[in-house]
């Protein structure tokens, strides 16, 4: 599996938005109802949806974020032999600072975990730690 980072890409290439999320100096991770691992909020872009709108929608659906600031970090791509016929797929990486969450979640996410620590069991261990590392290199994780 190969993960690459770019400054920009053609908007039509974006299939995913991933949002590194913090609140009050802590990371926000999601636990899906059918998995025991943790992940960064994010998901697939809907047909006709702007990638920024994908990020906002996924952030709300997966964390219940009601009030937040959102910044673009960079474009990322993933190439994996066992995914999308080995073709390079593109996503937009964002950083969010959440000020207020809704009381309950209304999606496939069972719960959110708010912590200073990185997960020991990632849902996407070959991808998401690299996204956090890149955001850190770009100054988004300094607090």
VOGU-3710 file (C-alpha; in Angstrom, 3 decimals, decimal comma):
1> xxxxxxxxxx> 0,000/0,000/0,000  1,271/3,432/-0,910  0,092/6,762/0,528  1,122/10,002/-1,219  0,503/13,679/-0,515  -0,125/16,518/-2,948  -0,777/20,235/-2,701  -3,720/20,058/-5,106  -5,581/17,797/-7,506  -8,471/18,041/-9,912
11> xxxxxxxxxx> -11,695/18,231/-7,882  -13,230/15,437/-9,965  -10,651/12,994/-8,548  -11,751/13,353/-4,913  -13,628/10,307/-3,629  -13,075/10,721/0,115  -12,789/13,336/2,836  -10,930/12,569/6,066  -11,071/14,977/8,976  -8,437/14,923/11,717
21> xxxxxxxxxx> -10,506/16,191/14,612  -9,608/17,802/17,914  -11,547/19,308/20,777  -10,026/21,144/23,740  -6,553/19,819/22,883  -7,670/16,190/22,530  -8,115/14,005/19,448  -11,543/12,720/18,470  -11,673/9,166/17,079  -14,668/7,081/16,023
31> xxxxxxxxxx> -15,602/3,513/16,881  -17,814/1,883/14,250  -20,610/-0,369/15,573  -19,238/-3,426/13,743  -15,542/-2,998/14,554  -13,341/-2,957/17,634  -10,860/-0,504/16,124  -10,736/3,294/16,046  -10,593/5,627/13,066  -10,401/9,255/12,063
41> xxxxxxxxxx> -13,785/10,653/10,965  -14,345/10,637/7,209  -16,037/8,935/4,339  -17,141/8,773/0,731  -18,150/11,729/-1,359  -21,753/11,622/-2,609  -22,524/12,271/-6,305  -22,643/16,011/-7,000  -21,355/16,889/-3,527  -18,537/19,408/-3,048
51> xxxxxxxxxx> -15,621/17,805/-1,196  -15,842/20,462/1,545  -19,503/19,531/2,016  -18,466/15,870/2,243  -16,088/16,790/5,073  -18,755/18,771/6,934  -21,361/16,029/6,503  -19,045/13,209/7,573  -17,767/15,197/10,556  -21,337/15,707/11,758
61> xxxxxxxxxx> -22,495/12,147/10,993  -19,515/10,455/12,632  -18,875/12,735/15,631  -22,033/14,776/16,142  -20,011/17,991/15,694  -22,378/20,976/15,654  -19,985/23,898/16,008  -16,540/23,613/14,461  -13,852/25,247/12,372  -12,517/23,305/9,398
71> xxxxxxxxxx> -9,279/23,814/7,450  -7,910/22,002/4,390  -4,591/20,238/5,068  -3,679/18,630/1,731  -4,652/16,123/-0,915  -3,765/12,493/-0,258  -3,902/9,375/-2,373  -3,863/5,666/-1,651  -2,785/2,928/-4,025  -3,415/-0,642/-2,904
81> xxxxxxxxxx> -3,422/-3,797/-5,011  -6,512/-5,124/-3,215  -8,562/-1,926/-3,474  -10,122/-0,143/-6,497  -8,321/-2,569/-8,858  -4,977/-1,194/-7,719  -5,741/2,300/-9,004  -4,658/5,442/-7,152  -7,640/6,951/-5,307  -7,732/10,526/-4,026
91> xxxxxxxxxx> -9,109/12,216/-0,954  -8,948/15,572/0,744  -7,512/15,743/4,232  -8,975/18,318/6,615  -8,361/19,422/10,180  -11,265/20,362/12,461  -11,479/21,961/15,870  -14,872/21,149/17,420  -16,438/23,481/19,951  -19,747/21,655/20,521
101> xxxxxxxxxx> -21,100/18,136/19,938  -24,653/16,854/19,664  -25,789/14,638/22,544  -26,102/11,430/20,519  -24,896/9,961/17,229  -27,219/9,029/14,368  -24,978/6,868/12,179  -23,020/3,642/12,013  -20,635/5,078/14,624  -21,197/3,568/18,066
111> xxxxxxxxxx> -19,265/6,204/19,991  -16,517/8,775/19,825  -13,364/8,584/21,892  -11,808/11,867/23,041  -8,176/11,361/24,041  -4,638/12,708/23,894  -3,348/9,257/22,865  -3,174/7,646/19,444  -5,197/4,432/19,036  -3,419/1,136/19,561
121> xxxxxxxxxx> -5,857/-0,586/17,159  -6,525/1,427/14,002  -9,230/0,509/11,467  -6,883/1,642/8,671  -3,385/1,209/10,180  -1,530/1,636/6,893  -3,264/4,909/6,044  -4,583/6,988/8,932  -1,402/7,247/11,050  0,347/8,588/7,921
131> xxxxxxxxxx> -2,391/11,204/7,488  -1,878/12,386/11,066  1,883/12,427/10,575  1,520/14,591/7,456  -0,862/16,996/9,223  1,716/17,299/12,004  4,478/18,095/9,511  2,253/20,839/8,123  1,747/22,378/11,584  -1,865/21,361/12,208
141> xxx> -1,292/19,317/15,366  0,738/21,820/17,343  -1,077/22,902/20,494
//
